[in-house]
């Protein structure tokens, strides 16, 4: 048995307390937030929410390990979103910006679970607004997982823009804490990887999967990892044949599996690869518009007819033979 306490808590906090506040509980102090959702504090509430999530996770793990694990022989962990960041250039400033971006996103959650506290850069920047763990809580949260779930979809360039930044006189927020960093899919007008035009966030970068896994190996004591979500999207439309004959999705997984294989050869402890998703599904922000599935769902059919896509048949054969991975 495998148990997951939280799935992508970073996304929950970002969408609930930082950006527009469009996810429940709908609190944001951002200027671009929906008027009805104003009233939150971007400088404190994201950190408080994360702190409580980490403590709740650790308490749940303690209960499971104490009462159920010996009998079930199961494992328990947390699933984290794994956006990867690539330095915009070889400059020391861009390297530092990349490290900071990783600490303020992925490290925000994993660092406490491995080492018992938040990354040092967060402590030095956020200061008293970042909650502290008691000695007892530190013991509780440290190593409070059997595995880490890793959801990988995309990568960004991280660029230091401190020379262009305007001195900040406003109340600090999570985004100002992150610092004068530009996060972008483009460098000199060239995308980091192929991108669906209708998607603002998903640019395909297979090498980022390997780089992220090796980063975890080297910086977080090489945890046991399951790739819990990884997949590409098609935009819903009338061309059903094109959606079913999804050769691009096959290439997507061939390329990512190639780099996954390289990471495993280099020592990353990856134990599973779960395609997102088995079926076209409902996405919280995009409804039925974005189709991730290996199986096409006719949402206009009362029986919701399911049709295996070409990628479903390919993946079935891949699982039988464990071959047919390609470098991009």
N, C-alpha and C positions, 0 to 999 in steps of 0.2 A: 504494500500500500504506500502511496505517496500523498502527502498532505502539503498544501500551500496556504500560508496565512494571508498574504496580500499579493495581488497582481498589479505590478506597475504603480506602486504608491507615489512615485515621483510625478507621474502624469496626473494622478488624482489631485495632488497638491498644486501643481502648476495650473490646472484648469479650474480649480475650485477657489484658490486664494491669490493667484498671481496675475493671470492674464485677464480675461473678461469676466471670470467668475461664473462661467456658464454651466459648470458642473456643481452639483449639490456639495456643500450648503450654499453656494452662490454668494461668496464674499470676495470683493476686490476693491481696492482703493485706486486702481489704475484709471487714468483719465479716459481711456477708451472703453472702460467697462460699461455694460448696460446700466442705465440709470437705476433700474429696479434692484440692481445687485450691489450698489455702492454701500460702503460702510465698513468694509473690512480693513485690515492693516497688513499691507504687503511686507512690511518690515519686521513683523513679529509672528503673525498667524501661520505662515508656511512652516516656520521653524517649530512652532508649538505642535502643529499637526503631525509633522514628521517625528518629533520626539515621542508623541503619544503612540504613533504607529509602531515605532521600534520597541517601545516598552510592551505594547499589547502583543506584538509578535513574540517577544522573548518570554512573556508570561504564558502564552499558549504553548510554546515549545517545551517549557518546563512541565506543564501539565501533561503533555503528550509523553514526554520521556519518563515521567514519574509513574503514570497510570496505565499507559497503553502500549508503549513501544516494545517492551520486552515480549509481550504476547503477540502483537501484530507483526513484529519484525519489519516495521515500516520505516519510512524516512519523512522528514519534515523540513521545509525551507520556505524561502521567500522568492518571488519572481520580480526581477528588476528589468527595467527597460535599458537596453544597451546601445544607445546611440554612440557612435564612435566619432572622435575628433582628430583631425589631421592638421598639423601646423601649416599655416598659409605659406610660410617660407622657412628657410633654415635659420632665420635670425633667432637670437636668444629670446627676444621679446615674444615672438610668435610661439616658440616652444613653451615659454612660461604661460602664455594665454591658453594653450592647449591643456597643460597640466591643471590649470585653474578650472577650466570648463569641466574636466573629468571629475575633479574633486567636488565641485558644486552640483554635480548631477548624480553620477553613479556612486562616487565616494561618499556622498551625503548619507547614503543608506548602508553601503557595504562596510565602510570603515568602522562604524560602531559595532557591527556584527562580528568583525574580525579582531579589532583592537580595543574595543570598549569605549571609544570616543569618536567625535567627529574629526575630519581632517584638520591639521594644524592651521592651514590657510583660512578655513572657515572660522576657527576660534579667534584668529588674529584680526579678521575683518569684521565679523558680525559682533564680536565682543559679548556684552551682557545681554544682547537680544537672542543669543543662541543658548537654549536651556542647557543646564549642566546635569550630568548623571551623578547620582550619589554613589558611594563606594559599593553599596549593595546592588544598585542597578547596573553598575559596570560589570560586576560578576555575573549578573543575570543575563545581560545582552551579549557578552563576549562568547563567541563560538556557539551562538544559539541557532545553529542550522546544521543539517546533514548535507544539504545541497543548496546551490543557488540556481534558480531558474533565470535564464538569460534570453530576453526577447530582442532579437536583432533585426532591424529593417533598413537603417540608413546611416549615413556619415556626413559630417560637415567639416569645412575648413574653419579653423579658429585663428583669428588675426587680432593682434594687439593694435588698438587704435588710441592709445593714451596720448599721442601727440596731437590728435585731432579732437580729443574729448573736451567738452565745455565743463569748467569747474562745477561740481554738483553742490547746489545749495539747498536742495529739497530734502524732505524727509527720506531717509534711506529705505530701500526696498530690497527684496531678494535680487532683482535685476541689477540694481546699482551695486549691491554687494558682489555680484558676479564680476563686476568691473568693466573697464573700457575695452570690451572684447566684441568683435564682429563675428557672428556665427553665420556662415553662408555656404550654399551648395556650389558657388562659383568661384573660380580663380582666373583672373584675366579674361573673363567672359566665357570660360570653358567650365562646364559642369563637372563635378567630381565623378559622376556616373550617369547613365541613362535615367531619364525622369519622365513619368507620365505627366503630360501637359496639365491635366486637370487636378493634379495633386501638388500641393505646396510643400509637402514635407518628405516625400519618399523619392530619394535619388539612390539608385542601386550602386553599391560599392562592395563587391564580394571580399576584397582583400581586407576590408575593415573587420570582418568576422574573425579572421586569423589574428590580426593585430590586437583586437580587443581581448581575445582569449589568452594570448601571450602576456598582455598587460596584467590580466587578472592573475595569471600564474606567477608573475614576477613580483607583483605588489600586494597580493592578498593571499599568500600562502597556498597557492594552487588549489582552490576549492573544487569539490566535485560539482560539475556543471551539467545541466540539461538545457539544450536549446529548446525553450518552451514555446516560442513563436518565431517563425521566420517565413516570409512569403512576399509575393508581389501582387499588385492590384491590376484589375481591368476596370474600366469605367463602363457602367451599364449603358446599354443601347440596343437598337433594334437588330444589330448584326449578330444573331445568335450563333451562326456558324463560326464567326471569328472568335467569339468568346469560348466556344467549346474546343476549337482547334488552337489551343494556347501554347504554341511553340515557344514564345518568349518566356513563359513561366517554366518550361522545361529547362531552357538555357539558364535561367535564373538559378534554379536549384543545382544544376550541374556545376556552375561556377562556384556557388557557395560551398557545396560539398567538397570541391577540390581544396579550397582554402581551409575548410574544417579538417580535412585529412592531414593537411600540412601542420596545422596547429597540434593535432593529436600526436603526430610524429615528433613534434618539438616538446612534448611533455604535458600539454594541457589535458586535464582530467575530464574530458567530455564524455558523457555516458548516454546521451540521447539527442535526437533531432526530430522535433515535432513541427510539421508544416502548418502554417496558418494560412488557410484553415481547411478542414475536411470538406466543408460546405460553404457556399456563398452565404453570408450571414448579415445581421444587422450591426452596423458600426455606430457607436454612440454619436459621433460627430457628423457622419455622412449618411446615415440610414442605410438604404439598400443600394446606393449609388456605386460604392466601391466594392468590387467583387474580388475576394481573396481566395475563394474555394477551389479545391481540386474537383469539385462536383458543381455543375451548374444547377441553380434552383430557379424554376419559373415562378416568380412571385405573383404573377397574374393568374396562375392556375390554382383552383380551389384545393387541389390535392398537393400543391407545391411539388410538381414533378422534379425528380432528381436525375440529371444526366451526367455520367462520368465525362470529364474533360480529357483531352489527350494527356495532360499532366498526371491525371489519376492513374492511367494505364502505365505511363512511364514510371511513376513512382512505385507502383506495385512490382514492376519488373526489376527496378533498382533494388528494392528490398530483398528480392529473391537472389540476385546475383552480386550485389554490393559493388557494381562496376558502373562505368559510364559517367565519370565526373570529368569536367574539363576546366582548364585554366581559361580565364576570360582574356 
